[in-house]
């Protein structure tokens, strides 16, 4: 499977040292099988006057048998609970890879409304969905990156 990463750098050797914590699936290296989504991830860098670069990788799908992988098939209460734990810094799971939908840009407002008990989980999930298909694959361990993700090249937008 081919995966993409949108950034302002050509990321030939992904690592966890440069990742942010308290994002959708926690600290990790985020990729997507959807090229257009990686391009969209580059937009924020281009707005800041930086380059937009999409790096391309091959993903060794043997990882599915050999690593601890959590996959969310849809937006669900479990998906929302996991994102809330990761974004609040309280996730203690040891997954190597987490796969699932992206919470959209309104996530902070929605999460705040949910935490304040102003909306229920069902409404929060509905609000967090992207209108276009999307998928993120987060590599959360260096082992997963080193053994199952292989750099193939990049392009500047």
VMD Tcl script that builds the backbone (N, CA, C; Angstrom):
set m [mol new atoms 471]
animate dup $m
set s [atomselect $m all]
$s set {name element resname resid chain x y z} {
  {N N UNK 1 A 0.857 -1.178 0.000}
  {CA C UNK 1 A 0.000 0.000 0.000}
  {C C UNK 1 A 0.899 1.236 0.000}
  {N N UNK 2 A 0.505 2.249 -0.761}
  {CA C UNK 2 A 1.227 3.518 -0.798}
  {C C UNK 2 A 0.580 4.476 0.196}
  {N N UNK 3 A 1.417 5.139 1.007}
  {CA C UNK 3 A 0.961 6.133 1.979}
  {C C UNK 3 A 1.673 7.451 1.706}
  {N N UNK 4 A 1.023 8.553 2.120}
  {CA C UNK 4 A 1.555 9.893 1.890}
  {C C UNK 4 A 1.611 10.663 3.199}
  {N N UNK 5 A 2.557 11.606 3.258}
  {CA C UNK 5 A 2.691 12.498 4.405}
  {C C UNK 5 A 2.862 13.915 3.874}
  {N N UNK 6 A 2.012 14.829 4.314}
  {CA C UNK 6 A 2.105 16.218 3.883}
  {C C UNK 6 A 2.849 17.051 4.902}
  {N N UNK 7 A 3.839 17.815 4.440}
  {CA C UNK 7 A 4.674 18.610 5.336}
  {C C UNK 7 A 5.298 19.762 4.558}
  {N N UNK 8 A 6.273 20.431 5.180}
  {CA C UNK 8 A 7.067 21.435 4.490}
  {C C UNK 8 A 8.476 20.904 4.234}
  {N N UNK 9 A 8.680 19.616 4.621}
  {CA C UNK 9 A 9.971 18.955 4.469}
  {C C UNK 9 A 9.805 17.654 3.699}
  {N N UNK 10 A 10.873 17.235 3.056}
  {CA C UNK 10 A 10.962 15.899 2.487}
  {C C UNK 10 A 11.375 14.999 3.649}
  {N N UNK 11 A 10.473 14.136 4.100}
  {CA C UNK 11 A 10.741 13.311 5.290}
  {C C UNK 11 A 11.180 11.926 4.829}
  {N N UNK 12 A 12.491 11.756 4.689}
  {CA C UNK 12 A 13.040 10.492 4.218}
  {C C UNK 12 A 13.137 9.455 5.330}
  {N N UNK 13 A 13.379 9.926 6.557}
  {CA C UNK 13 A 13.521 9.025 7.701}
  {C C UNK 13 A 12.592 9.500 8.808}
  {N N UNK 14 A 11.349 9.067 8.797}
  {CA C UNK 14 A 10.394 9.514 9.828}
  {C C UNK 14 A 10.826 9.074 11.224}
  {N N UNK 15 A 10.555 9.944 12.187}
  {CA C UNK 15 A 10.814 9.595 13.580}
  {C C UNK 15 A 9.713 10.183 14.448}
  {N N UNK 16 A 9.734 9.819 15.707}
  {CA C UNK 16 A 8.725 10.305 16.638}
  {C C UNK 16 A 9.180 11.551 17.388}
  {N N UNK 17 A 10.456 11.888 17.297}
  {CA C UNK 17 A 10.991 13.040 18.021}
  {C C UNK 17 A 10.369 14.350 17.570}
  {N N UNK 18 A 9.976 14.420 16.307}
  {CA C UNK 18 A 9.439 15.664 15.758}
  {C C UNK 18 A 7.911 15.712 15.748}
  {N N UNK 19 A 7.284 14.732 16.361}
  {CA C UNK 19 A 5.823 14.697 16.338}
  {C C UNK 19 A 5.244 15.462 17.523}
  {N N UNK 20 A 4.016 15.902 17.335}
  {CA C UNK 20 A 3.310 16.619 18.392}
  {C C UNK 20 A 2.495 15.626 19.213}
  {N N UNK 21 A 2.322 15.945 20.480}
  {CA C UNK 21 A 1.423 15.120 21.279}
  {C C UNK 21 A 0.077 15.818 21.333}
  {N N UNK 22 A -0.895 15.161 21.906}
  {CA C UNK 22 A -2.243 15.704 22.074}
  {C C UNK 22 A -2.930 16.017 20.744}
  {N N UNK 23 A -2.703 15.166 19.731}
  {CA C UNK 23 A -3.442 15.241 18.483}
  {C C UNK 23 A -4.335 14.003 18.383}
  {N N UNK 24 A -5.054 13.834 17.282}
  {CA C UNK 24 A -6.104 12.815 17.184}
  {C C UNK 24 A -5.730 11.458 17.770}
  {N N UNK 25 A -4.639 10.862 17.307}
  {CA C UNK 25 A -4.259 9.533 17.777}
  {C C UNK 25 A -2.974 9.568 18.599}
  {N N UNK 26 A -2.665 10.719 19.155}
  {CA C UNK 26 A -1.490 10.853 20.009}
  {C C UNK 26 A -0.223 11.109 19.223}
  {N N UNK 27 A 0.893 11.086 19.941}
  {CA C UNK 27 A 2.199 11.320 19.323}
  {C C UNK 27 A 2.455 10.232 18.290}
  {N N UNK 28 A 2.849 10.666 17.095}
  {CA C UNK 28 A 3.122 9.697 16.049}
  {C C UNK 28 A 3.428 10.362 14.726}
  {N N UNK 29 A 3.702 9.550 13.734}
  {CA C UNK 29 A 3.956 10.021 12.381}
  {C C UNK 29 A 2.709 9.712 11.575}
  {N N UNK 30 A 2.046 10.757 11.087}
  {CA C UNK 30 A 0.741 10.631 10.443}
  {C C UNK 30 A 0.872 10.527 8.924}
  {N N UNK 31 A 0.201 9.533 8.379}
  {CA C UNK 31 A 0.176 9.314 6.945}
  {C C UNK 31 A -1.268 9.076 6.502}
  {N N UNK 32 A -1.459 9.026 5.192}
  {CA C UNK 32 A -2.777 8.729 4.631}
  {C C UNK 32 A -2.593 8.018 3.296}
  {N N UNK 33 A -3.510 7.118 2.951}
  {CA C UNK 33 A -3.454 6.528 1.609}
  {C C UNK 33 A -4.100 7.425 0.556}
  {N N UNK 34 A -4.625 8.564 0.971}
  {CA C UNK 34 A -5.338 9.473 0.072}
  {C C UNK 34 A -4.427 10.660 -0.268}
  {N N UNK 35 A -3.916 10.674 -1.488}
  {CA C UNK 35 A -2.983 11.713 -1.922}
  {C C UNK 35 A -3.547 13.118 -1.690}
  {N N UNK 36 A -4.802 13.336 -2.057}
  {CA C UNK 36 A -5.419 14.662 -1.927}
  {C C UNK 36 A -5.446 15.137 -0.472}
  {N N UNK 37 A -5.566 14.203 0.447}
  {CA C UNK 37 A -5.564 14.560 1.863}
  {C C UNK 37 A -4.178 15.044 2.290}
  {N N UNK 38 A -3.135 14.382 1.810}
  {CA C UNK 38 A -1.772 14.827 2.126}
  {C C UNK 38 A -1.518 16.216 1.553}
  {N N UNK 39 A -2.033 16.463 0.353}
  {CA C UNK 39 A -1.909 17.790 -0.257}
  {C C UNK 39 A -2.597 18.820 0.635}
  {N N UNK 40 A -3.765 18.483 1.140}
  {CA C UNK 40 A -4.493 19.393 2.027}
  {C C UNK 40 A -3.690 19.674 3.304}
  {N N UNK 41 A -3.017 18.657 3.839}
  {CA C UNK 41 A -2.185 18.845 5.025}
  {C C UNK 41 A -1.067 19.850 4.755}
  {N N UNK 42 A -0.625 19.950 3.501}
  {CA C UNK 42 A 0.443 20.893 3.133}
  {C C UNK 42 A -0.034 22.337 3.105}
  {N N UNK 43 A -1.326 22.548 2.955}
  {CA C UNK 43 A -1.856 23.904 2.788}
  {C C UNK 43 A -1.477 24.829 3.934}
  {N N UNK 44 A -1.484 24.331 5.165}
  {CA C UNK 44 A -1.168 25.204 6.302}
  {C C UNK 44 A 0.274 25.692 6.234}
  {N N UNK 45 A 1.176 24.871 5.719}
  {CA C UNK 45 A 2.568 25.298 5.593}
  {C C UNK 45 A 2.713 26.325 4.479}
  {N N UNK 46 A 2.010 26.108 3.381}
  {CA C UNK 46 A 2.078 27.044 2.263}
  {C C UNK 46 A 1.505 28.409 2.659}
  {N N UNK 47 A 0.465 28.412 3.491}
  {CA C UNK 47 A -0.108 29.695 3.957}
  {C C UNK 47 A 0.905 30.463 4.807}
  {N N UNK 48 A 1.843 29.740 5.416}
  {CA C UNK 48 A 2.883 30.378 6.244}
  {C C UNK 48 A 4.137 30.712 5.441}
  {N N UNK 49 A 4.048 30.555 4.121}
  {CA C UNK 49 A 5.177 30.906 3.267}
  {C C UNK 49 A 6.214 29.810 3.127}
  {N N UNK 50 A 5.912 28.604 3.593}
  {CA C UNK 50 A 6.846 27.490 3.469}
  {C C UNK 50 A 6.479 26.649 2.252}
  {N N UNK 51 A 7.339 25.717 1.947}
  {CA C UNK 51 A 7.072 24.789 0.860}
  {C C UNK 51 A 6.004 23.789 1.302}
  {N N UNK 52 A 5.317 23.215 0.349}
  {CA C UNK 52 A 4.435 22.079 0.589}
  {C C UNK 52 A 5.053 20.875 -0.081}
  {N N UNK 53 A 5.363 19.850 0.695}
  {CA C UNK 53 A 6.014 18.665 0.149}
  {C C UNK 53 A 5.242 17.423 0.584}
  {N N UNK 54 A 4.900 16.596 -0.396}
  {CA C UNK 54 A 4.242 15.322 -0.114}
  {C C UNK 54 A 5.291 14.219 -0.271}
  {N N UNK 55 A 5.553 13.529 0.841}
  {CA C UNK 55 A 6.465 12.381 0.813}
  {C C UNK 55 A 5.634 11.122 0.600}
  {N N UNK 56 A 6.204 10.170 -0.117}
  {CA C UNK 56 A 5.513 8.931 -0.476}
  {C C UNK 56 A 6.267 7.736 0.111}
  {N N UNK 57 A 5.498 6.767 0.633}
  {CA C UNK 57 A 6.066 5.594 1.285}
  {C C UNK 57 A 5.329 4.335 0.848}
  {N N UNK 58 A 6.025 3.225 0.882}
  {CA C UNK 58 A 5.341 1.941 0.758}
  {C C UNK 58 A 5.188 1.402 2.181}
  {N N UNK 59 A 4.037 0.828 2.426}
  {CA C UNK 59 A 3.703 0.272 3.736}
  {C C UNK 59 A 3.654 -1.241 3.608}
  {N N UNK 60 A 4.471 -1.912 4.409}
  {CA C UNK 60 A 4.514 -3.373 4.423}
  {C C UNK 60 A 3.333 -3.872 5.251}
  {N N UNK 61 A 2.354 -4.463 4.575}
  {CA C UNK 61 A 1.128 -4.864 5.249}
  {C C UNK 61 A 1.290 -6.109 6.130}
  {N N UNK 62 A 2.492 -6.667 6.207}
  {CA C UNK 62 A 2.763 -7.709 7.196}
  {C C UNK 62 A 2.608 -7.146 8.608}
  {N N UNK 63 A 2.646 -5.838 8.717}
  {CA C UNK 63 A 2.470 -5.179 10.012}
  {C C UNK 63 A 1.161 -5.601 10.668}
  {N N UNK 64 A 0.133 -5.869 9.863}
  {CA C UNK 64 A -1.170 -6.238 10.414}
  {C C UNK 64 A -1.095 -7.524 11.239}
  {N N UNK 65 A -0.170 -8.412 10.914}
  {CA C UNK 65 A -0.016 -9.653 11.670}
  {C C UNK 65 A 1.014 -9.540 12.789}
  {N N UNK 66 A 1.897 -8.556 12.700}
  {CA C UNK 66 A 3.049 -8.535 13.593}
  {C C UNK 66 A 3.042 -7.414 14.636}
  {N N UNK 67 A 2.179 -6.428 14.487}
  {CA C UNK 67 A 2.165 -5.285 15.401}
  {C C UNK 67 A 0.815 -5.156 16.096}
  {N N UNK 68 A 0.793 -4.342 17.131}
  {CA C UNK 68 A -0.449 -3.997 17.819}
  {C C UNK 68 A -1.088 -2.838 17.048}
  {N N UNK 69 A -2.218 -3.115 16.393}
  {CA C UNK 69 A -2.870 -2.113 15.555}
  {C C UNK 69 A -4.313 -1.932 15.995}
  {N N UNK 70 A -4.697 -0.679 16.144}
  {CA C UNK 70 A -6.081 -0.331 16.444}
  {C C UNK 70 A -6.657 0.315 15.195}
  {N N UNK 71 A -7.778 -0.236 14.706}
  {CA C UNK 71 A -8.397 0.313 13.508}
  {C C UNK 71 A -9.853 0.636 13.791}
  {N N UNK 72 A -10.221 1.882 13.521}
  {CA C UNK 72 A -11.604 2.319 13.637}
  {C C UNK 72 A -12.218 2.257 12.249}
  {N N UNK 73 A -13.235 1.419 12.078}
  {CA C UNK 73 A -13.880 1.245 10.782}
  {C C UNK 73 A -14.801 2.410 10.443}
  {N N UNK 74 A -15.233 3.153 11.478}
  {CA C UNK 74 A -16.152 4.269 11.256}
  {C C UNK 74 A -16.036 5.230 12.428}
  {N N UNK 75 A -16.689 6.377 12.293}
  {CA C UNK 75 A -16.796 7.302 13.412}
  {C C UNK 75 A -17.755 6.662 14.404}
  {N N UNK 76 A -17.291 6.471 15.633}
  {CA C UNK 76 A -18.066 5.750 16.632}
  {C C UNK 76 A -17.768 6.339 18.006}
  {N N UNK 77 A -18.490 5.872 18.996}
  {CA C UNK 77 A -18.216 6.319 20.368}
  {C C UNK 77 A -16.802 5.921 20.784}
  {N N UNK 78 A -16.364 4.729 20.373}
  {CA C UNK 78 A -15.007 4.278 20.710}
  {C C UNK 78 A -13.958 5.191 20.072}
  {N N UNK 79 A -14.201 5.569 18.809}
  {CA C UNK 79 A -13.304 6.490 18.103}
  {C C UNK 79 A -13.225 7.824 18.850}
  {N N UNK 80 A -14.393 8.369 19.211}
  {CA C UNK 80 A -14.436 9.649 19.917}
  {C C UNK 80 A -13.742 9.553 21.270}
  {N N UNK 81 A -14.004 8.492 22.020}
  {CA C UNK 81 A -13.358 8.318 23.324}
  {C C UNK 81 A -11.839 8.268 23.186}
  {N N UNK 82 A -11.358 7.565 22.150}
  {CA C UNK 82 A -9.917 7.451 21.945}
  {C C UNK 82 A -9.307 8.806 21.601}
  {N N UNK 83 A -9.949 9.548 20.708}
  {CA C UNK 83 A -9.450 10.877 20.343}
  {C C UNK 83 A -9.431 11.796 21.570}
  {N N UNK 84 A -10.465 11.741 22.384}
  {CA C UNK 84 A -10.516 12.585 23.577}
  {C C UNK 84 A -9.371 12.250 24.529}
  {N N UNK 85 A -9.076 10.967 24.699}
  {CA C UNK 85 A -7.949 10.567 25.568}
  {C C UNK 85 A -6.621 11.059 24.990}
  {N N UNK 86 A -6.456 10.889 23.679}
  {CA C UNK 86 A -5.193 11.312 23.053}
  {C C UNK 86 A -5.023 12.824 23.127}
  {N N UNK 87 A -6.079 13.554 22.826}
  {CA C UNK 87 A -5.995 15.013 22.817}
  {C C UNK 87 A -5.836 15.594 24.224}
  {N N UNK 88 A -6.304 14.867 25.225}
  {CA C UNK 88 A -6.150 15.357 26.610}
  {C C UNK 88 A -4.873 14.825 27.261}
  {N N UNK 89 A -4.125 13.990 26.536}
  {CA C UNK 89 A -2.867 13.466 27.059}
  {C C UNK 89 A -3.038 12.338 28.060}
  {N N UNK 90 A -4.190 11.677 28.072}
  {CA C UNK 90 A -4.426 10.610 29.052}
  {C C UNK 90 A -4.438 9.212 28.434}
  {N N UNK 91 A -4.072 9.091 27.170}
  {CA C UNK 91 A -4.023 7.773 26.536}
  {C C UNK 91 A -2.821 7.003 27.057}
  {N N UNK 92 A -3.041 5.780 27.503}
  {CA C UNK 92 A -1.946 4.942 28.015}
  {C C UNK 92 A -1.816 3.642 27.223}
  {N N UNK 93 A -2.451 3.560 26.061}
  {CA C UNK 93 A -2.369 2.348 25.262}
  {C C UNK 93 A -1.008 2.231 24.593}
  {N N UNK 94 A -0.692 1.017 24.140}
  {CA C UNK 94 A 0.622 0.784 23.529}
  {C C UNK 94 A 0.506 0.327 22.080}
  {N N UNK 95 A -0.439 0.872 21.354}
  {CA C UNK 95 A -0.587 0.510 19.941}
  {C C UNK 95 A 0.595 1.018 19.130}
  {N N UNK 96 A 1.042 0.180 18.192}
  {CA C UNK 96 A 2.104 0.587 17.269}
  {C C UNK 96 A 1.548 1.493 16.179}
  {N N UNK 97 A 0.332 1.187 15.732}
  {CA C UNK 97 A -0.315 1.933 14.656}
  {C C UNK 97 A -1.786 2.103 15.006}
  {N N UNK 98 A -2.315 3.297 14.726}
  {CA C UNK 98 A -3.752 3.544 14.882}
  {C C UNK 98 A -4.267 4.069 13.546}
  {N N UNK 99 A -5.402 3.513 13.114}
  {CA C UNK 99 A -5.980 3.841 11.815}
  {C C UNK 99 A -7.420 4.288 12.013}
  {N N UNK 100 A -7.797 5.392 11.388}
  {CA C UNK 100 A -9.182 5.827 11.484}
  {C C UNK 100 A -9.390 7.189 10.864}
  {N N UNK 101 A -10.613 7.671 10.971}
  {CA C UNK 101 A -10.986 8.952 10.401}
  {C C UNK 101 A -10.337 10.124 11.112}
  {N N UNK 102 A -10.288 11.225 10.397}
  {CA C UNK 102 A -9.718 12.476 10.902}
  {C C UNK 102 A -10.833 13.301 11.538}
  {N N UNK 103 A -10.571 13.847 12.712}
  {CA C UNK 103 A -11.504 14.804 13.304}
  {C C UNK 103 A -11.294 16.137 12.593}
  {N N UNK 104 A -12.371 16.805 12.205}
  {CA C UNK 104 A -12.197 18.014 11.398}
  {C C UNK 104 A -11.789 19.228 12.231}
  {N N UNK 105 A -11.655 20.376 11.567}
  {CA C UNK 105 A -11.134 21.585 12.201}
  {C C UNK 105 A -12.013 22.111 13.333}
  {N N UNK 106 A -13.247 21.673 13.396}
  {CA C UNK 106 A -14.147 22.141 14.448}
  {C C UNK 106 A -14.019 21.308 15.722}
  {N N UNK 107 A -13.011 20.435 15.764}
  {CA C UNK 107 A -12.910 19.480 16.875}
  {C C UNK 107 A -12.820 20.170 18.231}
  {N N UNK 108 A -12.080 21.259 18.336}
  {CA C UNK 108 A -11.922 21.895 19.640}
  {C C UNK 108 A -13.257 22.399 20.180}
  {N N UNK 109 A -14.049 23.043 19.325}
  {CA C UNK 109 A -15.367 23.520 19.766}
  {C C UNK 109 A -16.271 22.357 20.134}
  {N N UNK 110 A -16.260 21.324 19.324}
  {CA C UNK 110 A -17.118 20.166 19.574}
  {C C UNK 110 A -16.714 19.455 20.859}
  {N N UNK 111 A -15.432 19.245 21.048}
  {CA C UNK 111 A -14.954 18.579 22.262}
  {C C UNK 111 A -15.319 19.397 23.498}
  {N N UNK 112 A -15.177 20.701 23.394}
  {CA C UNK 112 A -15.543 21.565 24.515}
  {C C UNK 112 A -17.036 21.446 24.844}
  {N N UNK 113 A -17.875 21.448 23.816}
  {CA C UNK 113 A -19.312 21.284 24.039}
  {C C UNK 113 A -19.626 19.930 24.674}
  {N N UNK 114 A -18.915 18.891 24.225}
  {CA C UNK 114 A -19.137 17.557 24.777}
  {C C UNK 114 A -18.679 17.493 26.236}
  {N N UNK 115 A -17.473 18.023 26.521}
  {CA C UNK 115 A -16.963 18.023 27.899}
  {C C UNK 115 A -17.889 18.791 28.839}
  {N N UNK 116 A -18.519 19.842 28.321}
  {CA C UNK 116 A -19.432 20.653 29.141}
  {C C UNK 116 A -20.845 20.071 29.192}
  {N N UNK 117 A -21.019 18.861 28.619}
  {CA C UNK 117 A -22.315 18.170 28.607}
  {C C UNK 117 A -23.408 18.972 27.895}
  {N N UNK 118 A -23.019 19.770 26.915}
  {CA C UNK 118 A -23.998 20.537 26.148}
  {C C UNK 118 A -24.479 19.775 24.919}
  {N N UNK 119 A -23.691 18.785 24.484}
  {CA C UNK 119 A -24.115 17.890 23.413}
  {C C UNK 119 A -23.729 16.471 23.816}
  {N N UNK 120 A -24.428 15.493 23.253}
  {CA C UNK 120 A -24.133 14.093 23.536}
  {C C UNK 120 A -23.090 13.540 22.576}
  {N N UNK 121 A -22.695 12.277 22.811}
  {CA C UNK 121 A -21.684 11.644 21.957}
  {C C UNK 121 A -22.134 11.556 20.509}
  {N N UNK 122 A -23.391 11.194 20.293}
  {CA C UNK 122 A -23.887 11.069 18.924}
  {C C UNK 122 A -23.758 12.365 18.150}
  {N N UNK 123 A -24.144 13.451 18.778}
  {CA C UNK 123 A -24.043 14.765 18.121}
  {C C UNK 123 A -22.574 15.153 17.929}
  {N N UNK 124 A -21.726 14.842 18.901}
  {CA C UNK 124 A -20.300 15.154 18.771}
  {C C UNK 124 A -19.703 14.409 17.581}
  {N N UNK 125 A -20.013 13.136 17.450}
  {CA C UNK 125 A -19.496 12.344 16.336}
  {C C UNK 125 A -19.976 12.919 15.006}
  {N N UNK 126 A -21.247 13.268 14.920}
  {CA C UNK 126 A -21.786 13.838 13.687}
  {C C UNK 126 A -21.039 15.105 13.307}
  {N N UNK 127 A -20.764 15.953 14.283}
  {CA C UNK 127 A -20.078 17.217 14.008}
  {C C UNK 127 A -18.613 17.026 13.628}
  {N N UNK 128 A -17.995 15.961 14.101}
  {CA C UNK 128 A -16.566 15.743 13.860}
  {C C UNK 128 A -16.264 15.102 12.512}
  {N N UNK 129 A -17.251 14.596 11.845}
  {CA C UNK 129 A -17.021 13.914 10.573}
  {C C UNK 129 A -16.639 14.896 9.468}
  {N N UNK 130 A -15.728 14.464 8.654}
  {CA C UNK 130 A -15.405 15.199 7.429}
  {C C UNK 130 A -16.498 14.901 6.414}
  {N N UNK 131 A -16.742 15.821 5.521}
  {CA C UNK 131 A -17.721 15.568 4.469}
  {C C UNK 131 A -17.120 14.711 3.364}
  {N N UNK 132 A -15.825 14.831 3.154}
  {CA C UNK 132 A -15.149 14.035 2.136}
  {C C UNK 132 A -14.513 12.822 2.812}
  {N N UNK 133 A -14.363 11.715 2.067}
  {CA C UNK 133 A -13.690 10.546 2.642}
  {C C UNK 133 A -12.277 10.912 3.076}
  {N N UNK 134 A -11.849 10.379 4.190}
  {CA C UNK 134 A -10.503 10.619 4.686}
  {C C UNK 134 A -10.066 9.439 5.526}
  {N N UNK 135 A -8.778 9.332 5.750}
  {CA C UNK 135 A -8.227 8.267 6.584}
  {C C UNK 135 A -6.839 8.677 7.011}
  {N N UNK 136 A -6.541 8.481 8.283}
  {CA C UNK 136 A -5.192 8.730 8.762}
  {C C UNK 136 A -4.646 7.450 9.371}
  {N N UNK 137 A -3.362 7.225 9.134}
  {CA C UNK 137 A -2.665 6.079 9.687}
  {C C UNK 137 A -1.512 6.649 10.496}
  {N N UNK 138 A -1.590 6.465 11.804}
  {CA C UNK 138 A -0.607 7.041 12.721}
  {C C UNK 138 A 0.350 5.959 13.206}
  {N N UNK 139 A 1.617 6.132 12.890}
  {CA C UNK 139 A 2.666 5.236 13.359}
  {C C UNK 139 A 3.147 5.760 14.708}
  {N N UNK 140 A 2.894 4.998 15.768}
  {CA C UNK 140 A 3.153 5.480 17.123}
  {C C UNK 140 A 4.416 4.906 17.758}
  {N N UNK 141 A 5.087 3.981 17.085}
  {CA C UNK 141 A 6.345 3.450 17.619}
  {C C UNK 141 A 7.424 3.534 16.545}
  {N N UNK 142 A 8.656 3.701 16.977}
  {CA C UNK 142 A 9.766 3.769 16.033}
  {C C UNK 142 A 9.933 2.441 15.310}
  {N N UNK 143 A 9.645 1.331 16.003}
  {CA C UNK 143 A 9.720 0.010 15.365}
  {C C UNK 143 A 8.787 -0.052 14.163}
  {N N UNK 144 A 7.563 0.412 14.320}
  {CA C UNK 144 A 6.610 0.398 13.208}
  {C C UNK 144 A 7.139 1.219 12.035}
  {N N UNK 145 A 7.713 2.376 12.325}
  {CA C UNK 145 A 8.266 3.232 11.270}
  {C C UNK 145 A 9.451 2.573 10.576}
  {N N UNK 146 A 10.383 2.078 11.373}
  {CA C UNK 146 A 11.627 1.543 10.820}
  {C C UNK 146 A 11.416 0.262 10.020}
  {N N UNK 147 A 10.512 -0.586 10.474}
  {CA C UNK 147 A 10.375 -1.901 9.856}
  {C C UNK 147 A 9.279 -1.995 8.793}
  {N N UNK 148 A 8.285 -1.107 8.831}
  {CA C UNK 148 A 7.121 -1.304 7.961}
  {C C UNK 148 A 6.791 -0.121 7.043}
  {N N UNK 149 A 7.511 0.986 7.176}
  {CA C UNK 149 A 7.274 2.146 6.318}
  {C C UNK 149 A 8.562 2.462 5.572}
  {N N UNK 150 A 8.502 2.466 4.241}
  {CA C UNK 150 A 9.713 2.620 3.436}
  {C C UNK 150 A 9.561 3.804 2.481}
  {N N UNK 151 A 10.484 4.765 2.617}
  {CA C UNK 151 A 10.477 5.986 1.814}
  {C C UNK 151 A 10.668 5.650 0.331}
  {N N UNK 152 A 9.869 6.297 -0.512}
  {CA C UNK 152 A 9.989 6.101 -1.963}
  {C C UNK 152 A 10.279 7.379 -2.732}
  {N N UNK 153 A 10.048 8.536 -2.127}
  {CA C UNK 153 A 10.301 9.786 -2.818}
  {C C UNK 153 A 9.365 10.876 -2.340}
  {N N UNK 154 A 9.495 12.054 -2.951}
  {CA C UNK 154 A 8.624 13.167 -2.567}
  {C C UNK 154 A 8.457 14.110 -3.743}
  {N N UNK 155 A 7.496 15.014 -3.591}
  {CA C UNK 155 A 7.295 16.045 -4.602}
  {C C UNK 155 A 6.931 17.346 -3.915}
  {N N UNK 156 A 7.454 18.429 -4.462}
  {CA C UNK 156 A 7.104 19.745 -3.956}
  {C C UNK 156 A 5.888 20.246 -4.715}
  {N N UNK 157 A 4.934 20.803 -3.977}
  {CA C UNK 157 A 3.696 21.317 -4.590}
  {C C UNK 157 A 3.888 22.738 -5.073}
}
mol reanalyze $m
mol bondsrecalc $m
mol representation Tube
mol addrep $m
